[in-house]
Amino acid sequence: MTQPIRSTCPYCGTGCGVLLTPTENGLEVKGDPDHPANYGRLCSKGSALGETVGLGGRLLAPQVHGQESDWDTALQLVADKFAASIRDHGPDSVAFYLSGQLLTEDYYLANKLIKGYMGTANVDTNSRLCMASTVAGHKRAFGTDTVPQTYEDIESADLVVLVGSNLAWCHPVLYQRLIAAKAERGTKIVVIDPRRTATCDGADLHLPLEAGSDVALFNHLLAQIYEQGAVDAEFLAHVNGFDAALAAAFNSDLSVTKLDPDLVRQFCNLFLRTEKTVTIFSQGVNQSSAGADKVNAILNCHLATGRIGKPGCGPLSVTGQPNAMGGREVGGLANMLACHLDIENAQHRDAVQGFWQSPCMPQAAGLKAVDMFRAVGDGRIKALWIIHTNPAVSMPDASAVRDAIAGCDFVVVSDVTGQTDTARLADVLLPASAWAEKSGTVTNTDRTISRQRAVLPEPGFTRPDWAQLAEVGRRMGWEEAFTYASEADVFREYAALSAISGDLGKDFDISGLATLSDEAYDDLSPTRWPIADHKQGGRFFADGQFFHADGKAKMLAVTHRPPVARTGPRYPFRLNTGRVRDQWHTMTRTARSPRLSAHLAEPFVEINPTDARQLEIKANDLVQLKSPQGSAVMRARITDAVQTGALFAPIHWTGETAPAARICDTVAGEVDPVSGQPESKASVVSATRFQAAWFGFAITLNDITPQAEYWAKAKTEAGFRVELAGATVPEDWEATARAMFGLPEADLQILQDKKRGVARLAFHKDGILQAALFVAPDPVALMRDYAATLPGQAAPDALTGRAPAHMPDPGPTLCSCFNVGVNTILTAIETQGLMSVEAIGAALQAGTNCGSCRPEIAALLAQTQQLEAAE
């Protein structure tokens, strides 16, 4: 029997361990029971990883100007173009844009190449969009970017405060650890979020504060800490800035939060009376023009009470990407050097340059992400290398970013696919090894370094990223500096460099791993840094020793600043953007999984019922959002989970899956002045009903790219399902459908009422359904989840759009882990008398794996019980 290989999940920063076993059909994926991040648990995305490793859509050979090429030609062109730009326009005319999907070894070489050899700090990463405000807050408070806590603190805390974090959907395994602690030891949970999310289901208290008002709330808490005698005077001997921070807190106006004063009192009382308190914060804090100040407002409260670095006590930033932490460690951001050293510090620069024996080193920070793409747009940056990310969709003001990339003199994209909005703009495409094909290390949220191991062969002519970077370095004339036999060679060099950081009094030191043999590197178990003679793993700061020059922490005087963009008559709504449970970033991986696409198959915007009535928007209408930057169209979901005047839309859909729904086209490029992180949760938009002349739903065996003002495509077990809408009714639906499906000769069934604007068309070959289109003047009513199963089989009754009486319709998927639909759950509640989420799990398995669907199951159960009570 084949022994599974231990590796790491490639999704969020939780860093779950996985057991990978190749099979005839692909890859079997299970949770690793011995990994300290997850102890065998996996979320729906991790559980479905085996469905995402096929070669469909893979980039398997280099491409130059749209034509397949070879590595020698492609890499020589990259080296020549970057060298020419540096020669003719200076080092700041080139830039790298990286990703938290890179392994640490890849990240390290990119940083070494561009800073130490090309001589510019114009290297940034999509982690700038994720956790840059936390980096800035940590450095201001602690003297370096240190996460003081560990995951074990979640289990040992008596109170966990979640700020701007939908942990249930975005970090489901950590959420399950928290919910287990609540069940076992009564941990109290407070959620601070303008929106009611799935995480609120398990909370004791939800504070729906006004968007952007976190500083005012935590300043109020700091004032209460002082007034009610909760200050730790002994610990404050290790802290500077208390008086100024307290004065700013007393000058704060709590009313800007628009919170019920009683809710605030309850929260403050819980915090003040609970010594073992952990505050978990995420993108709702970071993605703000005041993100760094929000972080420091939270840190102030923990420093004032001495609740930091102790078991069950401290602040814990949870990161969004699998190796966002590794990127921070190697200096992957424009304002950092490797190993948490500072680019503005001459001693640090000299130390790193001396270790690398490099010819140059930038003297100041480079351009952060938003400014970098503005520099691309105005021609200051002439050669750009983008690795494993899709900024043409994910950056704020994304349409302007697309234009900038398209107009750049020379663009290289390294990725696993050429089918992204960004890859389509490249001059050179380099085929990269994918997860499960490449080897290296990643670091998770609580500083645990884990091995990611190859289990599948590299297909075609793909290469790992570190090898691509090293070869370009050699071709630019730096042969000795970039001669590596393996990723283990890169890791040993990086670990050796970290000893300099330790000698300079910084936190990051893994020099204990610098002499690992290849075999020991291959066998490396999950290990939390630091890994050095003076300190091994554990927490930081309980001893009052920090990393500022005087050894003390700093509390900052921070004041509330509202979001930069202001609502008004033209743009009356505040737009919040974020993730959904089963998708990841721009879906280049998750969209390949039918069961992940089944939960929420279409982009949507959440709108409060009061606002919907005023705008005359009904459930399932299409809504057009407009901002000063651009527009997006998506399906209306009417819910009181969002406040009046507020909207929520997910970030995942792209030109490949729903080109009219690229929500970052509407997001302003406003940034935090300290961290450079964009304000992705507080743009302003208008909302109107999208005036479509027709609506459609299509099912198809083969992939299609429709021609319509709106379409959204999702993978199914049988092919694809597509929602459509158009501004003009075609004259001939048969011709339109045949062209869309690419079926000029297929047999046709058609039902049409031109007067009513209704048409249903089904195309068959040899009695097998190839595709079908359902059209109506309003959103089409039919059993979508049943219809989506029909392509590829004999389906003579497909045009009914309804399941036969003898065949139950499972309804929309609610539990993606076990593919359990809403109707299946409702039927079980009714026929089996199920009265609890646990009973439903026992009967159907729904909610028993990652648990992220449990809040939705609970809501369904409550809705059913309310209907029964009303009858």
Secondary structure, 3 states (H helix, E strand, C coil): CCCCEEEECCCCCCCCEEEEEEECCEEEEEECCCCCCCCCCCCHHHHCHHHHCCCCCECCCCEECCEECCHHHHHHHHHHHHHHHHHHHCHHHEEEEECCCCCHHHHHHHHHHHHHHHCCCCEEEHHHHCCHHHHHHHHHHHCCCCCCCCCHHHHHCCEEEEECCCHHHHCHHHHHHHHHHHHHHCCEEEEECCCCCHHHHHCCEEECCCCCCHHHHHHHHHHHHHHCCCCCHHHHCCEECHHHHHHHHHCCCHHHHCCCHHHHHHHHHHHHHCCCEEEEECHHHHCCCCHHHHHHHHHHHHHHHCCCCECCEEEEECCCCCCHHHHHHCCCCCCECHHHCECCCHHHHHHHHHHHCCCCCCCCCCCCHHHHHHHHHCCCCCEEEEECCCHHHHCCCHHHHHHHHHHCCEEEEEECECCCCCHHHCCEEEEECCCCCCCEEEECCCCEEEEECCCCCCCCCCECHHHHHHHHHHHCCCCHHHCCCCHHHHHHHHHHHHHHHHHCCCCCCCHHHCCCCHHHHHCCCCEECCECCCCECCCCCCCCCCCCCCCCEECCCCCCCCCCCCCCCCCCEEEEEECCCCCCCCCCCHHHCHHHHHHCCCCEEEECHHHHHHHCCCCCCEEEEECCCCEEEEEEEECCCCCCCEEEEECCCCCCCCHHHCHHHHCCCCECCCCCCECCCCEEEEEEECCCCEEEEEEECCCCCCCCCEEEEEEECCEEEEEEEECCCCCCHHHHHHHHHCCCCCEEEEEEECCCCEEEEEEEECCEEEEEEEEECCCCCCCHHHHCCCCCCCCCCHHHCCCCCCCCCCCCEEECCCCEEHHHHHHHHHHHCCCCHHHHHHHHCCCCCCCCCHHHHHHHHHHHHHHHHHC
